[in-house]
Amino acid sequence: MYGIYKTARYLFGSWNKAVKASGLKPNPVMFSEKHIANDGHICDSLAEKIIDDWLYSEKVPHQRNISYANSPYTADFLINGKLLEFFGLAGEMKEYDKIILEKRKISIKSKIPLIEMYPKDLFPIEKLNQFLTTNVLIKK
């Protein structure tokens, strides 16, 4: 996908200009469209809302947007003393991948386990159930 992104930026000047040229509505900024989970949490993406709604339906206590120790970064969720991140744009943007690496380093240094979740873990629903049950409900 990075090749497409790079090409679109070269040809149109920006990704959003390419999206607009295709007749679609671009996002003014990354993660601009928020979603409200069933428990009232504000989520940065539909994927985060799906995860939050699963946690709520399973009565799993969780917190949103938790700061990483001594950094400007936040984690999507804190559950049972573990950070859970949905890395939905992994491999799509170089800057995003750098942030993933930084979050991994901070997690190791602070000794707070990091659970990494990707789009392949979200669908179909059986994958979501299996992933979250294994990584969140079962204590490791």
Summary of the structure (lengths in Angstrom):
residues: 140
radius of gyration: 16.5
end to end distance: 34.1
largest distance: 49.2
contacts: 366
relative contact order: 0.12
helix: 45%
strand: 17%
